[in-house]
Amino acid sequence: MIRCLFLFLMMIAATVSPDESSFAGDKLEKPETPPWPQWRGPNRDGQVGGPAWPDRLSKDSLKQLWRIPLGPSYSGPIVANDLVFTTETKNKELEVVVALDRKTGKERWRSEWKGAMTVPFFAAANGSWIRSTPATDGERLFVAGMRDVLVCLNAKSGKEEWRVDFVKELKSPLPDFGFVCSPLLDGDFVYVQAGASFAKLEKATGKIVWRSLNDKGGMFGSAFSSPIIATVAGKRQLIVQGREKLAGVDIDKGEVLWSQVVPNFRGMNILTPMPVGDAIFTSSYGNKSWLYKVSLDKDRFAVAEAWTNNTQAYMSSPVQIDGHAYLHLQNQRFACIDLKTGKKTWTSDDRFGQYWSMVAQGRHILALDQRGELLLMRANPEKFDLIDSLKISDQPTWAHLAVVGDEIYIRELNALAVYRWKRK
């Protein structure tokens, strides 16, 4: 009898597809770790593992697997299991999330809501499209809408699980430039700069656990930078850069452990701060670059300027290789900074587009220029060392590229294209 029951259960298991066994009621019970789950990759630092990259960029070395037309977006694509997620703004009034089959580009589901807005000043010249890059843990997908709304969707079905409208819930002003910060996931929680503050929410319910760094809101309170987690001065903490200051925040309580004013033009602290041991590197538009040293003495944190130089970043976040920061600049050149001394070792003679997204592997850097060009470089602290370049799109490419194994995901302004890179 027991043997018959066992055989019967085995027959049932054999008839259940992998998707059906992984999901129960549209809920992924044991999600795989997504290979590119968020802003700037698995560790949120632009670093890529896997086999060594090829030493050239050409139509022979990059094969396009598929390309799907979409509405405009600045959001970088993310990859989880067999799906690729991206966003779009539709008819200047709807925000859309699309899940595409990773192999074919076929649409698996889409979800949309009213929420578009028009940004002011010079930012409107490039469009008022959705900006934040989503994040996923393989089970849920977290998407920031421009009107200060965070939406949680089931990653398999696209069904909405919850949403938080920070303007309504917290009575905070609508940010003039929209929700720009890309969500950060850690354990059972999600962290965002929204509601004129920095907030921690439960992933399962959307309940706000705490708010920190409360600001005056509006144009001068809508932060551009995305937070990270790092162990600094012996304590694991959230590193947050707002419109006016850089801060370390206690993960559990939301208390500000330390803070440092970062001079800038019109609150344009945009790039993601970069940990360097017990220090933080940052650079702001129209000002300088800094390394701020954080220390702990008798349970009290202190922060002090280790060095500064006149290098001016804009929107691009740097990559760190062998003690050097490689950074795209406000003047559209590329530079290398010695992180120990603060010395700028070189600046490229050539100017490029207004923005780069960068990933690094070993001593190589792959950059996607806003003008639709890929650049492959060696991380050389002595000179700008361009290996190869390739025009990959005739459209602007503002979104952050994603690299998973031998696949490169390029979000053009009005399309998503996937390429396979022929390795050595």
PEVEN-V847193 format. One record per residue. N is the residue number from 1. RES is the residue in three letters. D_CENTER is the distance of its C-alpha to the mean C-alpha in Angstrom with 1 decimal. Layout:
{{N/RES/D_CENTER} {N/RES/D_CENTER}}
This chain:
{{1/MET/55.6} {2/ILE/52.6} {3/ARG/52.3} {4/CYS/52.3} {5/LEU/49.7} {6/PHE/47.5} {7/LEU/48.0} {8/PHE/47.2} {9/LEU/43.9} {10/MET/43.0} {11/MET/43.8} {12/ILE/41.6} {13/ALA/38.6} {14/ALA/39.3} {15/THR/39.1} {16/VAL/35.7} {17/SER/32.7} {18/PRO/29.7} {19/ASP/27.7} {20/GLU/30.5} {21/SER/30.9} {22/SER/27.2} {23/PHE/27.1} {24/ALA/29.5} {25/GLY/29.6} {26/ASP/26.2} {27/LYS/24.7} {28/LEU/23.3} {29/GLU/25.4} {30/LYS/24.0} {31/PRO/20.6} {32/GLU/19.6} {33/THR/16.7} {34/PRO/14.0} {35/PRO/13.5} {36/TRP/9.8} {37/PRO/8.9} {38/GLN/5.3} {39/TRP/1.6} {40/ARG/4.4} {41/GLY/6.9} {42/PRO/9.7} {43/ASN/10.0} {44/ARG/6.7} {45/ASP/8.9} {46/GLY/8.9} {47/GLN/12.2} {48/VAL/13.8} {49/GLY/17.1} {50/GLY/19.8} {51/PRO/22.8} {52/ALA/23.1} {53/TRP/21.9} {54/PRO/24.6} {55/ASP/26.1} {56/ARG/26.1} {57/LEU/24.4} {58/SER/26.8} {59/LYS/27.6} {60/ASP/29.5} {61/SER/26.6} {62/LEU/24.0} {63/LYS/25.2} {64/GLN/23.6} {65/LEU/23.6} {66/TRP/23.0} {67/ARG/21.7} {68/ILE/21.5} {69/PRO/22.0} {70/LEU/19.8} {71/GLY/19.6} {72/PRO/17.4} {73/SER/13.7} {74/TYR/10.9} {75/SER/8.3} {76/GLY/6.9} {77/PRO/9.2} {78/ILE/9.0} {79/VAL/12.2} {80/ALA/14.4} {81/ASN/18.1} {82/ASP/19.8} {83/LEU/17.4} {84/VAL/14.6} {85/PHE/13.0} {86/THR/12.3} {87/THR/13.3} {88/GLU/16.0} {89/THR/18.2} {90/LYS/21.9} {91/ASN/24.9} {92/LYS/23.2} {93/GLU/23.8} {94/LEU/21.9} {95/GLU/18.3} {96/VAL/17.9} {97/VAL/15.9} {98/VAL/17.3} {99/ALA/17.6} {100/LEU/19.0} {101/ASP/21.0} {102/ARG/19.3} {103/LYS/22.7} {104/THR/24.1} {105/GLY/21.6} {106/LYS/24.0} {107/GLU/22.7} {108/ARG/23.0} {109/TRP/22.3} {110/ARG/20.9} {111/SER/20.6} {112/GLU/20.9} {113/TRP/21.9} {114/LYS/23.3} {115/GLY/20.8} {116/ALA/20.3} {117/MET/21.2} {118/THR/22.1} {119/VAL/20.4} {120/PRO/23.0} {121/PHE/24.1} {122/PHE/22.6} {123/ALA/19.3} {124/ALA/21.3} {125/ALA/22.5} {126/ASN/19.4} {127/GLY/19.3} {128/SER/18.4} {129/TRP/16.0} {130/ILE/13.3} {131/ARG/10.2} {132/SER/7.6} {133/THR/5.4} {134/PRO/7.6} {135/ALA/8.0} {136/THR/11.4} {137/ASP/13.9} {138/GLY/16.1} {139/GLU/18.3} {140/ARG/16.5} {141/LEU/13.7} {142/PHE/12.2} {143/VAL/11.7} {144/ALA/11.9} {145/GLY/14.7} {146/MET/15.6} {147/ARG/18.7} {148/ASP/17.1} {149/VAL/17.2} {150/LEU/15.3} {151/VAL/16.5} {152/CYS/16.8} {153/LEU/18.1} {154/ASN/19.8} {155/ALA/17.8} {156/LYS/21.1} {157/SER/22.9} {158/GLY/20.6} {159/LYS/23.0} {160/GLU/21.8} {161/GLU/22.3} {162/TRP/21.6} {163/ARG/20.2} {164/VAL/20.2} {165/ASP/21.2} {166/PHE/20.7} {167/VAL/23.1} {168/LYS/25.8} {169/GLU/25.4} {170/LEU/25.1} {171/LYS/27.0} {172/SER/24.4} {173/PRO/24.3} {174/LEU/22.0} {175/PRO/19.4} {176/ASP/20.6} {177/PHE/17.3} {178/GLY/15.9} {179/PHE/13.2} {180/VAL/10.2} {181/CYS/8.3} {182/SER/5.5} {183/PRO/7.9} {184/LEU/8.6} {185/LEU/11.3} {186/ASP/14.3} {187/GLY/17.6} {188/ASP/19.0} {189/PHE/16.8} {190/VAL/13.7} {191/TYR/12.7} {192/VAL/11.8} {193/GLN/13.1} {194/ALA/15.6} {195/GLY/19.4} {196/ALA/19.9} {197/SER/18.8} {198/PHE/16.5} {199/ALA/17.2} {200/LYS/17.4} {201/LEU/18.2} {202/GLU/19.8} {203/LYS/17.9} {204/ALA/21.3} {205/THR/22.6} {206/GLY/20.3} {207/LYS/22.8} {208/ILE/21.7} {209/VAL/22.7} {210/TRP/22.4} {211/ARG/21.4} {212/SER/21.1} {213/LEU/20.9} {214/ASN/22.6} {215/ASP/22.8} {216/LYS/25.1} {217/GLY/22.6} {218/GLY/22.8} {219/MET/21.7} {220/PHE/21.8} {221/GLY/20.0} {222/SER/16.9} {223/ALA/14.2} {224/PHE/11.6} {225/SER/9.6} {226/SER/7.2} {227/PRO/9.4} {228/ILE/10.0} {229/ILE/13.2} {230/ALA/15.8} {231/THR/19.5} {232/VAL/21.1} {233/ALA/24.9} {234/GLY/25.4} {235/LYS/23.4} {236/ARG/20.1} {237/GLN/18.3} {238/LEU/15.4} {239/ILE/14.4} {240/VAL/13.8} {241/GLN/14.2} {242/GLY/15.8} {243/ARG/17.7} {244/GLU/20.5} {245/LYS/20.0} {246/LEU/18.0} {247/ALA/18.9} {248/GLY/19.1} {249/VAL/19.4} {250/ASP/21.4} {251/ILE/19.5} {252/ASP/22.7} {253/LYS/24.3} {254/GLY/21.8} {255/GLU/24.2} {256/VAL/23.2} {257/LEU/24.2} {258/TRP/24.0} {259/SER/22.8} {260/GLN/23.1} {261/VAL/23.4} {262/VAL/21.3} {263/PRO/23.4} {264/ASN/21.9} {265/PHE/22.9} {266/ARG/22.6} {267/GLY/19.9} {268/MET/17.4} {269/ASN/15.4} {270/ILE/12.1} {271/LEU/10.4} {272/THR/8.8} {273/PRO/12.1} {274/MET/13.2} {275/PRO/15.9} {276/VAL/19.0} {277/GLY/21.4} {278/ASP/22.6} {279/ALA/21.2} {280/ILE/18.1} {281/PHE/17.4} {282/THR/16.3} {283/SER/17.5} {284/SER/18.0} {285/TYR/19.2} {286/GLY/23.0} {287/ASN/23.6} {288/LYS/23.0} {289/SER/21.1} {290/TRP/21.8} {291/LEU/21.9} {292/TYR/22.7} {293/LYS/24.6} {294/VAL/24.5} {295/SER/27.7} {296/LEU/29.4} {297/ASP/33.1} {298/LYS/35.1} {299/ASP/32.2} {300/ARG/31.1} {301/PHE/28.0} {302/ALA/28.3} {303/VAL/26.1} {304/ALA/27.6} {305/GLU/26.7} {306/ALA/27.1} {307/TRP/27.0} {308/THR/25.9} {309/ASN/26.2} {310/ASN/26.2} {311/THR/23.0} {312/GLN/21.0} {313/ALA/17.3} {314/TYR/15.9} {315/MET/12.3} {316/SER/11.2} {317/SER/9.8} {318/PRO/12.5} {319/VAL/13.2} {320/GLN/16.1} {321/ILE/19.0} {322/ASP/22.5} {323/GLY/22.4} {324/HIS/21.2} {325/ALA/18.2} {326/TYR/17.5} {327/LEU/16.4} {328/HIS/16.5} {329/LEU/18.8} {330/GLN/19.8} {331/ASN/22.9} {332/GLN/21.0} {333/ARG/22.2} {334/PHE/20.6} {335/ALA/21.7} {336/CYS/22.1} {337/ILE/22.7} {338/ASP/24.6} {339/LEU/22.9} {340/LYS/26.2} {341/THR/28.2} {342/GLY/25.9} {343/LYS/27.7} {344/LYS/26.1} {345/THR/27.6} {346/TRP/27.1} {347/THR/25.7} {348/SER/25.8} {349/ASP/28.6} {350/ASP/26.8} {351/ARG/24.6} {352/PHE/21.7} {353/GLY/19.6} {354/GLN/17.9} {355/TYR/14.4} {356/TRP/13.1} {357/SER/9.9} {358/MET/11.2} {359/VAL/11.6} {360/ALA/14.7} {361/GLN/17.4} {362/GLY/20.4} {363/ARG/21.7} {364/HIS/20.0} {365/ILE/17.1} {366/LEU/16.0} {367/ALA/14.7} {368/LEU/14.3} {369/ASP/16.2} {370/GLN/16.0} {371/ARG/19.7} {372/GLY/19.0} {373/GLU/19.8} {374/LEU/18.6} {375/LEU/19.7} {376/LEU/20.6} {377/MET/21.6} {378/ARG/23.1} {379/ALA/21.9} {380/ASN/25.3} {381/PRO/25.9} {382/GLU/29.1} {383/LYS/28.1} {384/PHE/25.7} {385/ASP/26.0} {386/LEU/25.0} {387/ILE/25.9} {388/ASP/25.3} {389/SER/23.6} {390/LEU/23.6} {391/LYS/23.4} {392/ILE/21.4} {393/SER/21.2} {394/ASP/23.4} {395/GLN/20.8} {396/PRO/18.1} {397/THR/14.8} {398/TRP/12.3} {399/ALA/9.4} {400/HIS/7.2} {401/LEU/9.6} {402/ALA/9.8} {403/VAL/12.8} {404/VAL/14.8} {405/GLY/18.2} {406/ASP/20.0} {407/GLU/17.8} {408/ILE/15.6} {409/TYR/13.7} {410/ILE/14.0} {411/ARG/13.2} {412/GLU/16.0} {413/LEU/16.7} {414/ASN/19.1} {415/ALA/18.6} {416/LEU/16.6} {417/ALA/18.2} {418/VAL/18.2} {419/TYR/20.1} {420/ARG/21.8} {421/TRP/22.3} {422/LYS/25.8} {423/ARG/25.7} {424/LYS/28.5}}
